[in-house]
Amino acid sequence: MQEIYSFMSLSNIRQGRRSPRFAEGSAVRNAFGLVALCFAVESLAATSIQDFPTHRKATWFEPYIMGVGAGFLLANTSLRHDGKTPLYCPPDKRGVSFNQYRAILNRELALPDMRAVDPRTPIELVLLSGLRHTFPCSGT
């Protein structure tokens, strides 16, 4: 029987207690696939505020943004596991859809303050800022 390790058990894996085996089609395997896809598409490395109007129409943009969102979700999981404040606090465990990410990006980019931001700023930082504004954690 194949064992599926949760993110929380990664500390055990890093300490050499067990070697992970991931189930076929697991979320971790899919995440690795998304990362490989990101490296395969050269233009992804240059996704900035100034490129957003063009890139948001590209076929690769949706899976790319979903991969960025998955990275933020994994970072949140790690921060919670370490007892630290997460990056953002969505109201439920279902995650955020591409349409929500797109709306968050559009809303952030429409803010008057964005005119002062360097147009070379990565769109990923804009998304993170938008996630923090949209899903603030209590006490922050």
The first five atom37 places (N, CA, C, CB, O) and aatype in JSON, in Angstrom:
{
  "aatype": [12, 5, 6, 9, 18, 15, 13, 12, 15, 10, 15, 2, 9, 1, 5, 7, 1, 1, 15, 14, 1, 13, 0, 6, 7, 15, 0, 19, 1, 2, 0, 13, 7, 10, 19, 0, 10, 4, 13, 0, 19, 6, 15, 10, 0, 0, 16, 15, 9, 5, 3, 13, 14, 16, 8, 1, 11, 0, 16, 17, 13, 6, 14, 18, 9, 12, 7, 19, 7, 0, 7, 13, 10, 10, 0, 2, 16, 15, 10, 1, 8, 3, 7, 11, 16, 14, 10, 18, 4, 14, 14, 3, 11, 1, 7, 19, 15, 13, 2, 5, 18, 1, 0, 9, 10, 2, 1, 6, 10, 0, 10, 14, 3, 12, 1, 0, 19, 3, 14, 1, 16, 14, 9, 6, 10, 19, 10, 10, 15, 7, 10, 1, 8, 16, 13, 14, 4, 15, 7, 16],
  "atom_mask": [
    [1, 1, 1, 1, 1],
    [1, 1, 1, 1, 1],
    [1, 1, 1, 1, 1],
    [1, 1, 1, 1, 1],
    [1, 1, 1, 1, 1],
    [1, 1, 1, 1, 1],
    [1, 1, 1, 1, 1],
    [1, 1, 1, 1, 1],
    [1, 1, 1, 1, 1],
    [1, 1, 1, 1, 1],
    [1, 1, 1, 1, 1],
    [1, 1, 1, 1, 1],
    [1, 1, 1, 1, 1],
    [1, 1, 1, 1, 1],
    [1, 1, 1, 1, 1],
    [1, 1, 1, 0, 1],
    [1, 1, 1, 1, 1],
    [1, 1, 1, 1, 1],
    [1, 1, 1, 1, 1],
    [1, 1, 1, 1, 1],
    [1, 1, 1, 1, 1],
    [1, 1, 1, 1, 1],
    [1, 1, 1, 1, 1],
    [1, 1, 1, 1, 1],
    [1, 1, 1, 0, 1],
    [1, 1, 1, 1, 1],
    [1, 1, 1, 1, 1],
    [1, 1, 1, 1, 1],
    [1, 1, 1, 1, 1],
    [1, 1, 1, 1, 1],
    [1, 1, 1, 1, 1],
    [1, 1, 1, 1, 1],
    [1, 1, 1, 0, 1],
    [1, 1, 1, 1, 1],
    [1, 1, 1, 1, 1],
    [1, 1, 1, 1, 1],
    [1, 1, 1, 1, 1],
    [1, 1, 1, 1, 1],
    [1, 1, 1, 1, 1],
    [1, 1, 1, 1, 1],
    [1, 1, 1, 1, 1],
    [1, 1, 1, 1, 1],
    [1, 1, 1, 1, 1],
    [1, 1, 1, 1, 1],
    [1, 1, 1, 1, 1],
    [1, 1, 1, 1, 1],
    [1, 1, 1, 1, 1],
    [1, 1, 1, 1, 1],
    [1, 1, 1, 1, 1],
    [1, 1, 1, 1, 1],
    [1, 1, 1, 1, 1],
    [1, 1, 1, 1, 1],
    [1, 1, 1, 1, 1],
    [1, 1, 1, 1, 1],
    [1, 1, 1, 1, 1],
    [1, 1, 1, 1, 1],
    [1, 1, 1, 1, 1],
    [1, 1, 1, 1, 1],
    [1, 1, 1, 1, 1],
    [1, 1, 1, 1, 1],
    [1, 1, 1, 1, 1],
    [1, 1, 1, 1, 1],
    [1, 1, 1, 1, 1],
    [1, 1, 1, 1, 1],
    [1, 1, 1, 1, 1],
    [1, 1, 1, 1, 1],
    [1, 1, 1, 0, 1],
    [1, 1, 1, 1, 1],
    [1, 1, 1, 0, 1],
    [1, 1, 1, 1, 1],
    [1, 1, 1, 0, 1],
    [1, 1, 1, 1, 1],
    [1, 1, 1, 1, 1],
    [1, 1, 1, 1, 1],
    [1, 1, 1, 1, 1],
    [1, 1, 1, 1, 1],
    [1, 1, 1, 1, 1],
    [1, 1, 1, 1, 1],
    [1, 1, 1, 1, 1],
    [1, 1, 1, 1, 1],
    [1, 1, 1, 1, 1],
    [1, 1, 1, 1, 1],
    [1, 1, 1, 0, 1],
    [1, 1, 1, 1, 1],
    [1, 1, 1, 1, 1],
    [1, 1, 1, 1, 1],
    [1, 1, 1, 1, 1],
    [1, 1, 1, 1, 1],
    [1, 1, 1, 1, 1],
    [1, 1, 1, 1, 1],
    [1, 1, 1, 1, 1],
    [1, 1, 1, 1, 1],
    [1, 1, 1, 1, 1],
    [1, 1, 1, 1, 1],
    [1, 1, 1, 0, 1],
    [1, 1, 1, 1, 1],
    [1, 1, 1, 1, 1],
    [1, 1, 1, 1, 1],
    [1, 1, 1, 1, 1],
    [1, 1, 1, 1, 1],
    [1, 1, 1, 1, 1],
    [1, 1, 1, 1, 1],
    [1, 1, 1, 1, 1],
    [1, 1, 1, 1, 1],
    [1, 1, 1, 1, 1],
    [1, 1, 1, 1, 1],
    [1, 1, 1, 1, 1],
    [1, 1, 1, 1, 1],
    [1, 1, 1, 1, 1],
    [1, 1, 1, 1, 1],
    [1, 1, 1, 1, 1],
    [1, 1, 1, 1, 1],
    [1, 1, 1, 1, 1],
    [1, 1, 1, 1, 1],
    [1, 1, 1, 1, 1],
    [1, 1, 1, 1, 1],
    [1, 1, 1, 1, 1],
    [1, 1, 1, 1, 1],
    [1, 1, 1, 1, 1],
    [1, 1, 1, 1, 1],
    [1, 1, 1, 1, 1],
    [1, 1, 1, 1, 1],
    [1, 1, 1, 1, 1],
    [1, 1, 1, 1, 1],
    [1, 1, 1, 1, 1],
    [1, 1, 1, 1, 1],
    [1, 1, 1, 1, 1],
    [1, 1, 1, 1, 1],
    [1, 1, 1, 1, 1],
    [1, 1, 1, 0, 1],
    [1, 1, 1, 1, 1],
    [1, 1, 1, 1, 1],
    [1, 1, 1, 1, 1],
    [1, 1, 1, 1, 1],
    [1, 1, 1, 1, 1],
    [1, 1, 1, 1, 1],
    [1, 1, 1, 1, 1],
    [1, 1, 1, 1, 1],
    [1, 1, 1, 0, 1],
    [1, 1, 1, 1, 1]
  ],
  "atom_positions": [
    [[0.85, -1.17, 0.0], [0.0, 0.0, 0.0], [0.89, 1.24, 0.0], [-0.96, 0.0, 1.22], [1.82, 1.35, 0.8]],
    [[0.59, 2.16, -0.91], [1.38, 3.38, -0.97], [0.96, 4.33, 0.14], [1.25, 4.06, -2.33], [-0.23, 4.47, 0.44]],
    [[1.94, 4.96, 0.74], [1.64, 5.94, 1.78], [1.64, 7.33, 1.18], [2.67, 5.85, 2.94], [2.44, 7.64, 0.3]],
    [[0.72, 8.18, 1.65], [0.67, 9.56, 1.22], [1.04, 10.4, 2.43], [-0.74, 9.96, 0.66], [0.39, 10.32, 3.47]],
    [[2.09, 11.2, 2.28], [2.56, 12.03, 3.37], [1.95, 13.42, 3.27], [4.09, 12.1, 3.38], [1.92, 14.02, 2.19]],
    [[1.48, 13.91, 4.36], [0.95, 15.28, 4.37], [2.11, 16.25, 4.47], [-0.05, 15.49, 5.53], [3.23, 15.87, 4.78]],
    [[1.82, 17.51, 4.2], [2.83, 18.56, 4.29], [3.4, 18.61, 5.7], [2.25, 19.92, 3.89], [4.58, 18.92, 5.89]],
    [[2.57, 18.33, 6.69], [3.0, 18.42, 8.07], [4.08, 17.38, 8.41], [1.82, 18.24, 9.0], [4.85, 17.58, 9.35]],
    [[4.15, 16.3, 7.65], [5.14, 15.28, 7.97], [6.46, 15.52, 7.25], [4.61, 13.91, 7.6], [7.38, 14.71, 7.37]],
    [[6.58, 16.62, 6.5], [7.82, 16.88, 5.79], [9.0, 17.06, 6.74], [7.67, 18.11, 4.93], [10.13, 16.75, 6.38]],
    [[8.74, 17.55, 7.95], [9.86, 17.69, 8.89], [10.44, 16.32, 9.24], [9.4, 18.42, 10.18], [11.65, 16.19, 9.4]],
    [[9.59, 15.31, 9.35], [10.08, 13.95, 9.59], [10.9, 13.45, 8.41], [8.91, 12.99, 9.87], [11.92, 12.79, 8.59]],
    [[10.44, 13.76, 7.19], [11.14, 13.31, 6.0], [12.51, 13.96, 5.94], [10.33, 13.63, 4.73], [13.5, 13.3, 5.64]],
    [[12.57, 15.28, 6.22], [13.84, 15.99, 6.17], [14.83, 15.46, 7.19], [13.62, 17.48, 6.4], [16.04, 15.53, 6.97]],
    [[14.34, 14.92, 8.29], [15.22, 14.39, 9.33], [15.63, 12.95, 9.03], [14.53, 14.48, 10.69], [16.29, 12.31, 9.85]],
    [[15.23, 12.43, 7.87], [15.65, 11.11, 7.45], [14.86, 9.97, 8.06], [0.0, 0.0, 0.0], [15.29, 8.82, 7.97]],
    [[13.72, 10.25, 8.66], [12.94, 9.18, 9.29], [12.22, 8.31, 8.29], [11.94, 9.77, 10.24], [12.07, 7.11, 8.51]],
    [[11.77, 8.9, 7.16], [11.07, 8.12, 6.15], [11.31, 8.78, 4.8], [9.55, 8.02, 6.46], [11.54, 9.99, 4.72]],
    [[11.26, 8.0, 3.76], [11.33, 8.59, 2.43], [9.91, 8.65, 1.88], [12.29, 7.77, 1.48], [9.16, 7.68, 1.99]],
    [[9.54, 9.78, 1.28], [8.16, 9.93, 0.82], [7.88, 9.18, -0.46], [7.84, 11.39, 0.63], [8.73, 9.1, -1.34]],
    [[6.69, 8.64, -0.57], [6.17, 8.08, -1.81], [4.81, 8.72, -2.01], [6.09, 6.5, -1.78], [3.95, 8.64, -1.14]],
    [[4.62, 9.35, -3.15], [3.39, 10.07, -3.4], [2.47, 9.24, -4.29], [3.68, 11.43, -4.05], [2.91, 8.61, -5.25]],
    [[1.18, 9.25, -3.96], [0.2, 8.52, -4.73], [0.08, 9.1, -6.13], [-1.16, 8.54, -4.03], [0.28, 10.29, -6.34]],
    [[-0.26, 8.23, -7.09], [-0.47, 8.67, -8.47], [-1.5, 9.78, -8.5], [-0.91, 7.49, -9.36], [-2.57, 9.65, -7.9]],
    [[-1.19, 10.88, -9.2], [-2.14, 11.97, -9.32], [-2.29, 12.82, -8.07], [0.0, 0.0, 0.0], [-3.25, 13.59, -7.95]],
    [[-1.36, 12.7, -7.15], [-1.47, 13.46, -5.9], [-1.26, 14.95, -6.14], [-0.47, 12.95, -4.86], [-0.75, 15.35, -7.19]],
    [[-1.65, 15.74, -5.18], [-1.49, 17.2, -5.28], [-0.02, 17.58, -5.4], [-2.12, 17.9, -4.06], [0.32, 18.51, -6.14]],
    [[0.85, 16.87, -4.7], [2.28, 17.19, -4.75], [2.82, 16.92, -6.15], [3.07, 16.36, -3.7], [3.58, 17.73, -6.69]],
    [[2.43, 15.8, -6.74], [2.88, 15.48, -8.1], [2.36, 16.53, -9.08], [2.39, 14.06, -8.52], [3.09, 16.95, -9.98]],
    [[1.12, 16.96, -8.9], [0.56, 18.01, -9.77], [1.3, 19.33, -9.6], [-0.94, 18.21, -9.47], [1.54, 20.04, -10.57]],
    [[1.67, 19.65, -8.36], [2.41, 20.89, -8.1], [3.77, 20.85, -8.81], [2.6, 21.1, -6.58], [4.2, 21.85, -9.4]],
    [[4.44, 19.7, -8.75], [5.72, 19.57, -9.44], [5.53, 19.76, -10.95], [6.37, 18.2, -9.15], [6.37, 20.37, -11.61]],
    [[4.44, 19.23, -11.48], [4.14, 19.4, -12.9], [3.94, 20.85, -13.27], [0.0, 0.0, 0.0], [4.39, 21.3, -14.32]],
    [[3.25, 21.6, -12.4], [3.04, 23.02, -12.66], [4.35, 23.79, -12.63], [2.08, 23.61, -11.64], [4.57, 24.7, -13.44]],
    [[5.21, 23.43, -11.71], [6.52, 24.09, -11.63], [7.31, 23.81, -12.91], [7.31, 23.62, -10.37], [7.94, 24.71, -13.46]],
    [[7.28, 22.57, -13.37], [7.99, 22.23, -14.61], [7.42, 23.01, -15.79], [7.9, 20.72, -14.88], [8.17, 23.47, -16.65]],
    [[6.1, 23.15, -15.83], [5.46, 23.93, -16.88], [5.93, 25.38, -16.85], [3.93, 23.87, -16.74], [6.18, 25.97, -17.9]],
    [[6.05, 25.93, -15.67], [6.5, 27.32, -15.53], [7.9, 27.5, -16.1], [6.47, 27.75, -14.07], [8.17, 28.52, -16.74]],
    [[8.79, 26.54, -15.87], [10.14, 26.66, -16.39], [10.18, 26.44, -17.89], [11.05, 25.68, -15.69], [11.09, 26.93, -18.57]],
    [[9.21, 25.71, -18.42], [9.18, 25.44, -19.85], [8.75, 26.65, -20.66], [8.25, 24.28, -20.13], [9.1, 26.76, -21.84]],
    [[8.01, 27.54, -20.06], [7.53, 28.73, -20.77], [8.4, 29.91, -20.38], [6.02, 29.01, -20.46], [8.29, 30.42, -19.27]],
    [[9.26, 30.33, -21.28], [10.25, 31.36, -20.99], [9.65, 32.68, -20.55], [11.09, 31.58, -22.2], [10.17, 33.32, -19.64]],
    [[8.58, 33.1, -21.17], [8.04, 34.43, -20.9], [7.43, 34.56, -19.5], [7.0, 34.76, -21.92], [7.16, 35.67, -19.06]],
    [[7.23, 33.46, -18.81], [6.64, 33.54, -17.48], [7.55, 34.27, -16.5], [6.34, 32.15, -16.97], [7.07, 34.89, -15.55]],
    [[8.82, 34.2, -16.72], [9.75, 34.83, -15.79], [9.64, 36.35, -15.84], [11.18, 34.4, -16.11], [10.1, 37.03, -14.92]],
    [[9.05, 36.89, -16.89], [8.97, 38.34, -17.05], [7.55, 38.86, -16.87], [9.49, 38.75, -18.42], [7.21, 39.9, -17.43]],
    [[6.72, 38.17, -16.11], [5.35, 38.62, -15.9], [5.36, 39.75, -14.89], [4.44, 37.45, -15.43], [5.57, 39.54, -13.69]],
    [[5.13, 40.94, -15.39], [5.17, 42.14, -14.55], [3.86, 42.91, -14.73], [6.39, 43.03, -14.9], [3.0, 42.53, -15.52]],
    [[3.74, 44.0, -13.99], [2.56, 44.85, -14.12], [2.4, 45.33, -15.55], [2.65, 46.05, -13.16], [1.29, 45.34, -16.09]],
    [[3.51, 45.73, -16.17], [3.41, 46.25, -17.53], [3.04, 45.16, -18.54], [4.73, 46.89, -17.93], [2.47, 45.46, -19.59]],
    [[3.36, 43.89, -18.23], [3.03, 42.78, -19.13], [1.65, 42.2, -18.9], [4.05, 41.69, -18.97], [1.14, 41.45, -19.74]],
    [[1.03, 42.54, -17.78], [-0.24, 41.92, -17.39], [-1.33, 42.04, -18.46], [-0.73, 42.53, -16.12], [-2.0, 41.04, -18.73]],
    [[-1.55, 43.21, -19.08], [-2.63, 43.29, -20.08], [-2.47, 42.28, -21.23], [-2.68, 44.68, -20.65], [-3.47, 41.78, -21.74]],
    [[-1.24, 42.0, -21.63], [-1.0, 41.03, -22.69], [-1.01, 39.6, -22.16], [0.33, 41.32, -23.39], [-1.65, 38.72, -22.74]],
    [[-0.32, 39.36, -21.08], [-0.16, 38.0, -20.54], [-1.46, 37.4, -20.03], [0.86, 38.01, -19.42], [-1.66, 36.19, -20.12]],
    [[-2.37, 38.24, -19.5], [-3.61, 37.69, -18.95], [-4.47, 37.02, -20.0], [-4.4, 38.78, -18.27], [-5.38, 36.26, -19.67]],
    [[-4.2, 37.29, -21.29], [-4.96, 36.69, -22.39], [-4.31, 35.41, -22.91], [-5.09, 37.69, -23.53], [-4.92, 34.68, -23.69]],
    [[-3.1, 35.13, -22.48], [-2.36, 33.97, -22.97], [-2.93, 32.67, -22.37], [-0.88, 34.1, -22.63], [-3.48, 32.68, -21.27]],
    [[-2.8, 31.58, -23.11], [-3.34, 30.3, -22.65], [-2.62, 29.77, -21.41], [-3.25, 29.27, -23.76], [-3.21, 29.03, -20.63]],
    [[-1.35, 30.14, -21.23], [-0.59, 29.65, -20.09], [-0.88, 30.41, -18.8], [0.88, 29.72, -20.39], [-0.49, 29.97, -17.72]],
    [[-1.56, 31.57, -18.9], [-1.69, 32.44, -17.74], [-2.54, 31.82, -16.62], [-2.3, 33.76, -18.16], [-2.18, 31.93, -15.45]],
    [[-3.64, 31.18, -16.96], [-4.49, 30.59, -15.92], [-3.75, 29.52, -15.11], [-5.75, 29.98, -16.54], [-3.73, 29.6, -13.89]],
    [[-3.13, 28.51, -15.77], [-2.4, 27.53, -14.95], [-1.23, 28.14, -14.19], [-1.89, 26.4, -15.83], [-0.88, 27.68, -13.11]],
    [[-0.62, 29.17, -14.76], [0.49, 29.82, -14.06], [0.01, 30.48, -12.78], [1.16, 30.85, -14.97], [0.6, 30.28, -11.71]],
    [[-1.07, 31.27, -12.87], [-1.59, 31.96, -11.68], [-2.1, 30.94, -10.66], [-2.73, 32.94, -12.08], [-1.95, 31.14, -9.46]],
    [[-2.71, 29.85, -11.13], [-3.16, 28.81, -10.2], [-1.95, 28.19, -9.49], [-3.97, 27.72, -10.96], [-2.03, 27.84, -8.31]],
    [[-0.83, 28.05, -10.19], [0.39, 27.53, -9.57], [0.97, 28.49, -8.55], [0.0, 0.0, 0.0], [1.45, 28.07, -7.49]],
    [[0.93, 29.78, -8.86], [1.38, 30.8, -7.9], [0.5, 30.74, -6.66], [1.33, 32.22, -8.54], [1.0, 30.78, -5.53]],
    [[-0.82, 30.63, -6.87], [-1.75, 30.53, -5.75], [-1.48, 29.29, -4.91], [0.0, 0.0, 0.0], [-1.56, 29.33, -3.68]],
    [[-1.17, 28.18, -5.58], [-0.85, 26.95, -4.84], [0.42, 27.14, -4.0], [-0.66, 25.76, -5.82], [0.51, 26.62, -2.89]],
    [[1.38, 27.89, -4.53], [2.59, 28.19, -3.76], [2.29, 29.02, -2.53], [0.0, 0.0, 0.0], [2.84, 28.76, -1.46]],
    [[1.41, 30.01, -2.68], [1.02, 30.82, -1.52], [0.28, 29.96, -0.5], [0.12, 32.0, -1.96], [0.48, 30.13, 0.71]],
    [[-0.55, 29.04, -0.97], [-1.29, 28.15, -0.06], [-0.32, 27.26, 0.71], [-2.29, 27.29, -0.85], [-0.49, 27.05, 1.92]],
    [[0.7, 26.73, 0.02], [1.7, 25.9, 0.71], [2.49, 26.72, 1.71], [2.65, 25.25, -0.31], [2.82, 26.24, 2.79]],
    [[2.8, 27.96, 1.36], [3.5, 28.84, 2.31], [2.63, 29.08, 3.54], [3.87, 30.19, 1.63], [3.13, 29.07, 4.67]],
    [[1.33, 29.29, 3.32], [0.41, 29.47, 4.45], [0.39, 28.24, 5.35], [-1.01, 29.75, 3.94], [0.42, 28.36, 6.58]],
    [[0.35, 27.07, 4.74], [0.34, 25.82, 5.5], [1.6, 25.7, 6.35], [0.2, 24.61, 4.56], [1.54, 25.33, 7.52]],
    [[2.73, 26.02, 5.76], [4.0, 25.96, 6.49], [4.03, 26.96, 7.64], [5.17, 26.22, 5.54], [4.46, 26.63, 8.74]],
    [[3.58, 28.18, 7.38], [3.56, 29.2, 8.43], [2.66, 28.78, 9.59], [3.1, 30.56, 7.86], [3.03, 28.92, 10.75]],
    [[1.47, 28.27, 9.27], [0.56, 27.8, 10.33], [1.19, 26.66, 11.13], [-0.78, 27.34, 9.72], [1.09, 26.62, 12.35]],
    [[1.84, 25.74, 10.42], [2.48, 24.61, 11.07], [3.57, 25.08, 12.04], [3.09, 23.66, 10.01], [3.77, 24.48, 13.1]],
    [[4.25, 26.15, 11.68], [5.31, 26.71, 12.53], [4.77, 27.67, 13.58], [6.34, 27.42, 11.68], [5.55, 28.27, 14.32]],
    [[3.44, 27.83, 13.65], [2.83, 28.7, 14.65], [2.95, 30.18, 14.32], [0.0, 0.0, 0.0], [2.85, 31.02, 15.21]],
    [[3.17, 30.5, 13.05], [3.33, 31.9, 12.63], [2.06, 32.37, 11.91], [4.57, 32.05, 11.71], [1.22, 31.57, 11.49]],
    [[1.95, 33.68, 11.76], [0.8, 34.26, 11.07], [0.9, 33.95, 9.58], [0.73, 35.79, 11.31], [1.94, 34.17, 8.97]],
    [[-0.18, 33.43, 8.99], [-0.15, 33.14, 7.55], [-0.14, 34.41, 6.71], [-1.36, 32.28, 7.16], [-0.4, 35.5, 7.22]],
    [[0.16, 34.27, 5.44], [0.22, 35.4, 4.52], [-1.16, 36.05, 4.35], [0.74, 34.94, 3.16], [-1.26, 37.28, 4.29]],
    [[-2.19, 35.23, 4.28], [-3.56, 35.69, 4.13], [-4.46, 34.61, 4.72], [-3.93, 35.99, 2.62], [-4.02, 33.48, 4.93]],
    [[-5.73, 34.95, 4.99], [-6.62, 34.01, 5.67], [-7.95, 33.89, 4.94], [-6.85, 34.45, 7.12], [-8.91, 34.58, 5.29]],
    [[-8.03, 33.02, 3.93], [-9.31, 32.84, 3.24], [-10.34, 32.27, 4.19], [-9.14, 31.93, 2.01], [-9.99, 31.56, 5.13]],
    [[-11.63, 32.56, 3.95], [-12.66, 32.16, 4.9], [-12.91, 30.66, 5.0], [-13.93, 32.83, 4.54], [-13.46, 30.2, 6.01]],
    [[-12.52, 29.9, 4.01], [-12.74, 28.45, 4.07], [-11.54, 27.72, 3.47], [-14.04, 28.05, 3.34], [-10.6, 28.35, 2.99]],
    [[-11.6, 26.42, 3.5], [-10.47, 25.59, 3.06], [-10.54, 25.22, 1.58], [-10.41, 24.33, 3.89], [-9.7, 24.47, 1.1]],
    [[-11.55, 25.74, 0.85], [-11.73, 25.34, -0.54], [-10.7, 25.95, -1.48], [-13.09, 25.72, -1.0], [-10.54, 25.47, -2.61]],
    [[-10.01, 26.95, -1.05], [-9.04, 27.6, -1.92], [-9.67, 28.73, -2.7], [0.0, 0.0, 0.0], [-10.82, 29.1, -2.48]],
    [[-8.91, 29.28, -3.61], [-9.33, 30.42, -4.4], [-9.34, 30.01, -5.86], [-8.39, 31.66, -4.16], [-8.41, 29.35, -6.33]],
    [[-10.39, 30.39, -6.59], [-10.5, 30.02, -8.0], [-9.74, 31.01, -8.88], [-11.99, 29.96, -8.42], [-9.35, 32.09, -8.43]],
    [[-9.53, 30.63, -10.13], [-8.86, 31.52, -11.06], [-9.64, 32.81, -11.23], [-8.66, 30.84, -12.41], [-9.05, 33.89, -11.28]],
    [[-10.96, 32.73, -11.32], [-11.77, 33.94, -11.47], [-11.59, 34.88, -10.27], [-13.25, 33.57, -11.62], [-11.58, 36.1, -10.44]],
    [[-11.44, 34.31, -9.08], [-11.18, 35.15, -7.9], [-9.8, 35.78, -7.98], [-11.31, 34.32, -6.61], [-9.65, 36.97, -7.69]],
    [[-8.79, 35.0, -8.38], [-7.44, 35.56, -8.54], [-7.46, 36.69, -9.57], [-6.44, 34.45, -8.97], [-6.87, 37.75, -9.33]],
    [[-8.13, 36.48, -10.68], [-8.19, 37.5, -11.73], [-8.87, 38.77, -11.21], [-8.95, 36.96, -12.97], [-8.39, 39.88, -11.45]],
    [[-9.99, 38.61, -10.48], [-10.69, 39.76, -9.92], [-9.81, 40.5, -8.91], [-12.01, 39.32, -9.25], [-9.81, 41.73, -8.86]],
    [[-9.08, 39.74, -8.1], [-8.18, 40.35, -7.11], [-7.09, 41.15, -7.82], [-7.54, 39.26, -6.19], [-6.8, 42.28, -7.43]],
    [[-6.49, 40.58, -8.86], [-5.45, 41.29, -9.61], [-6.01, 42.56, -10.24], [-4.86, 40.38, -10.7], [-5.4, 43.63, -10.15]],
    [[-7.17, 42.45, -10.88], [-7.77, 43.63, -11.52], [-8.08, 44.72, -10.5], [-9.06, 43.23, -12.27], [-7.84, 45.9, -10.76]],
    [[-8.6, 44.33, -9.35], [-8.93, 45.3, -8.3], [-7.66, 45.98, -7.77], [-9.68, 44.61, -7.14], [-7.65, 47.2, -7.58]],
    [[-6.62, 45.21, -7.53], [-5.36, 45.78, -7.03], [-4.74, 46.73, -8.04], [-4.37, 44.66, -6.68], [-4.27, 47.81, -7.69]],
    [[-4.75, 46.33, -9.3], [-4.12, 47.16, -10.33], [-4.9, 48.44, -10.59], [-3.98, 46.37, -11.62], [-4.35, 49.4, -11.13]],
    [[-6.17, 48.47, -10.22], [-7.01, 49.66, -10.41], [-6.88, 50.66, -9.26], [-8.46, 49.25, -10.56], [-7.39, 51.78, -9.36]],
    [[-6.2, 50.28, -8.19], [-6.04, 51.19, -7.05], [-5.2, 52.39, -7.45], [-5.41, 50.46, -5.85], [-4.22, 52.25, -8.18]],
    [[-5.56, 53.59, -6.97], [-4.78, 54.79, -7.3], [-3.3, 54.67, -6.89], [-5.39, 56.0, -6.62], [-2.43, 55.21, -7.57]],
    [[-3.02, 53.98, -5.8], [-1.63, 53.83, -5.32], [-0.75, 53.08, -6.32], [-1.63, 53.1, -3.99], [0.48, 53.24, -6.3]],
    [[-1.35, 52.28, -7.18], [-0.57, 51.47, -8.11], [0.16, 52.32, -9.15], [-1.47, 50.48, -8.81], [1.11, 51.84, -9.77]],
    [[-0.25, 53.55, -9.34], [0.43, 54.42, -10.32], [1.87, 54.71, -9.89], [-0.35, 55.75, -10.48], [2.73, 54.98, -10.72]],
    [[2.11, 54.65, -8.59], [3.44, 54.93, -8.06], [4.34, 53.7, -8.04], [3.33, 55.5, -6.66], [5.53, 53.8, -7.75]],
    [[3.79, 52.55, -8.36], [4.55, 51.29, -8.31], [5.31, 51.1, -9.62], [3.6, 50.08, -8.05], [4.78, 51.37, -10.7]],
    [[6.53, 50.64, -9.52], [7.36, 50.37, -10.69], [6.64, 49.37, -11.6], [8.77, 49.83, -10.27], [6.23, 48.31, -11.12]],
    [[6.48, 49.67, -12.89], [5.77, 48.76, -13.79], [6.47, 47.42, -14.0], [5.58, 49.42, -15.12], [5.88, 46.48, -14.53]],
    [[7.73, 47.33, -13.57], [8.45, 46.05, -13.68], [8.19, 45.14, -12.48], [9.96, 46.31, -13.79], [8.71, 44.02, -12.42]],
    [[7.38, 45.6, -11.54], [7.05, 44.81, -10.36], [6.37, 43.5, -10.79], [6.12, 45.61, -9.39], [5.46, 43.52, -11.61]],
    [[6.82, 42.37, -10.24], [6.2, 41.09, -10.6], [4.72, 41.05, -10.23], [6.94, 39.94, -9.92], [4.32, 41.51, -9.16]],
    [[3.92, 40.5, -11.11], [2.48, 40.4, -10.89], [2.17, 39.51, -9.69], [1.78, 39.86, -12.15], [1.12, 39.63, -9.07]],
    [[3.11, 38.6, -9.36], [2.92, 37.72, -8.21], [2.86, 38.52, -6.91], [4.05, 36.68, -8.13], [2.09, 38.19, -6.01]],
    [[3.66, 39.58, -6.82], [3.63, 40.43, -5.63], [2.31, 41.2, -5.54], [4.81, 41.41, -5.63], [1.78, 41.41, -4.45]],
    [[1.8, 41.61, -6.69], [0.5, 42.28, -6.72], [-0.58, 41.32, -6.26], [0.19, 42.82, -8.15], [-1.47, 41.71, -5.5]],
    [[-0.51, 40.06, -6.7], [-1.5, 39.07, -6.27], [-1.41, 38.84, -4.77], [-1.29, 37.74, -7.03], [-2.43, 38.77, -4.09]],
    [[-0.2, 38.71, -4.24], [-0.05, 38.5, -2.8], [-0.62, 39.68, -2.02], [1.42, 38.3, -2.45], [-1.32, 39.49, -1.02]],
    [[-0.33, 40.89, -2.46], [-0.88, 42.07, -1.81], [-2.41, 42.04, -1.86], [-0.34, 43.36, -2.47], [-3.07, 42.36, -0.87]],
    [[-2.95, 41.67, -3.0], [-4.4, 41.58, -3.15], [-5.02, 40.51, -2.26], [0.0, 0.0, 0.0], [-6.09, 40.72, -1.7]],
    [[-4.35, 39.37, -2.14], [-4.85, 38.32, -1.25], [-4.86, 38.8, 0.19], [-3.98, 37.05, -1.38], [-5.79, 38.5, 0.94]],
    [[-3.84, 39.54, 0.58], [-3.79, 40.09, 1.95], [-4.9, 41.1, 2.19], [-2.44, 40.75, 2.21], [-5.48, 41.14, 3.28]],
    [[-5.21, 41.92, 1.18], [-6.31, 42.9, 1.32], [-7.67, 42.22, 1.31], [-6.24, 43.94, 0.2], [-8.58, 42.61, 2.04]],
    [[-7.81, 41.2, 0.46], [-9.1, 40.52, 0.32], [-9.39, 39.57, 1.48], [-9.13, 39.74, -0.98], [-10.54, 39.47, 1.91]],
    [[-8.38, 38.9, 1.98], [-8.54, 37.91, 3.04], [-7.6, 38.23, 4.21], [-8.27, 36.47, 2.5], [-6.68, 37.46, 4.49]],
    [[-7.82, 39.36, 4.88], [-6.91, 39.71, 5.99], [-7.06, 38.72, 7.15], [-7.2, 41.15, 6.48], [-8.12, 38.15, 7.36]],
    [[-5.99, 38.54, 7.86], [-6.02, 37.71, 9.07], [-6.41, 38.6, 10.25], [-4.63, 37.01, 9.33], [-6.01, 39.76, 10.31]],
    [[-7.17, 38.06, 11.16], [-7.59, 38.86, 12.33], [-6.36, 39.28, 13.11], [-8.56, 38.06, 13.24], [-5.43, 38.5, 13.32]],
    [[-6.37, 40.54, 13.54], [-5.27, 41.07, 14.34], [-4.14, 41.64, 13.52], [0.0, 0.0, 0.0], [-3.12, 42.05, 14.08]],
    [[-4.29, 41.67, 12.17], [-3.21, 42.23, 11.35], [-3.71, 43.41, 10.56], [-2.64, 41.19, 10.4], [-2.95, 44.02, 9.81]]
  ]
}
